[in-house]
């Protein structure tokens, strides 16, 4: 009965919610659980990505192509979610592509300055035409916890990701979240909450999301995060 009541409440106002966070922070799991719990539609990464394999073989050659692909995919997702009658929750945002990953690729020399400037020009034009989300969920976890999760899920494509790269991304996330002003932000301490295996933790997360969407400003989790 509790789940049905939550779905009815969630359906009264259409929402567009984005999930953001470092590699291994738990974005996909949280997106699925919230979508199922609240009866929202869900959007995920494009599985048929023609550039990803080539990117990992030669990052400098394919980084620009990959980022443009992500920009197109995620902007179409946001437009479709905005036009849909149902509430939507999307796994990762196109804002992260610019402010986290393209920034990191530039820092590491895998995107040249001219390509970066071209990408940024296209990104700025695209973002101007997109709807603002109603809420951004930022999953924050210590880098050591992220490394443990990456090792546990055992994806070949993620093997060997250096700790210093994850730390670089983490620092960029902090910069971005501090400056982000397109919607309210709910920071979820995913290093402290096991919302996959602990239903009570998931109930806490859903309650905090509903509080934030209702306009409550000082939404914090029990541990103070």
C-alpha positions, 0 to 999 in steps of 0.5 A, spaced: 500 500 500 505 504 501 508 504 494 501 505 491 500 511 495 507 514 493 506 513 486 499 516 486 503 522 490 508 522 484 503 522 479 500 528 481 505 533 478 510 531 472 517 531 474 524 531 470 529 529 475 537 527 473 542 523 477 549 525 477 555 522 480 562 519 479 563 513 476 561 507 480 557 512 485 550 508 484 547 512 479 544 506 475 541 502 481 538 509 484 535 510 477 532 504 477 530 503 484 526 510 484 523 509 477 520 503 480 518 506 487 515 512 484 512 509 478 516 514 474 519 513 467 527 511 466 532 513 461 539 510 461 546 510 457 545 509 450 548 501 449 549 502 442 555 507 442 559 506 436 565 510 439 566 507 446 570 501 444 574 506 439 575 511 445 578 506 450 583 504 444 585 511 442 582 516 447 586 522 443 583 520 437 576 519 439 574 523 445 571 529 441 567 524 437 564 520 443 563 527 447 559 529 441 555 523 441 553 523 448 551 530 447 546 528 442 544 522 446 542 526 452 539 532 449 534 528 445 533 524 452 531 530 456 527 533 450 523 526 450 522 526 457 520 533 457 514 532 452 512 525 456 506 525 460 509 521 465 515 523 470 522 521 468 528 520 472 535 520 467 541 516 469 547 521 468 546 529 465 549 532 459 551 537 464 556 532 467 559 531 460 561 538 459 563 540 466 566 533 468 568 529 463 570 533 457 574 538 462 578 532 464 579 530 457 582 537 456 586 537 462 589 530 460 591 532 453 586 527 450 581 533 447 585 539 443 583 546 445 580 547 438 576 541 439 574 543 446 572 550 444 568 547 438 564 542 443 563 548 448 560 552 442 555 546 440 554 545 448 552 552 449 547 552 444 544 545 445 543 547 453 539 554 451 534 550 448 533 544 453 528 545 459 531 545 466 530 539 471 526 539 477 531 536 481 538 534 481 540 528 485 548 528 486 551 521 489 557 523 493 561 517 495 569 517 497 573 515 492 576 509 495 568 506 496 567 508 488 574 503 487 571 498 491 564 498 487 568 498 480 572 492 482 565 488 485 561 489 478 567 487 474 566 491 468 572 489 463 571 496 460 572 499 467 578 495 469 584 499 471 581 506 471 587 510 475 585 512 482 588 519 481 583 519 475 577 518 479 580 523 484 580 528 478 573 527 476 571 528 484 574 534 484 571 537 478 564 534 481 565 539 487 566 545 482 560 543 478 555 542 484 558 548 487 556 553 481 550 549 479 544 553 479 539 550 474 535 546 479 535 544 486 540 539 488 539 533 493 546 531 495 545 523 497 551 520 501 551 514 497 558 511 500 554 511 507 547 508 504 546 501 501 540 503 498 540 497 493 540 491 499 537 495 505 530 497 503 530 502 509 535 506 506 531 506 499 525 509 503 530 514 506 532 517 499 525 517 497 522 521 503 528 526 502 527 526 494 519 528 496 521 533 501 526 536 496 521 536 490 515 539 495 520 545 496 523 544 503 530 547 503 534 544 509 533 537 506 539 533 510 540 525 511 540 522 518 548 522 518 548 530 517 550 529 510 
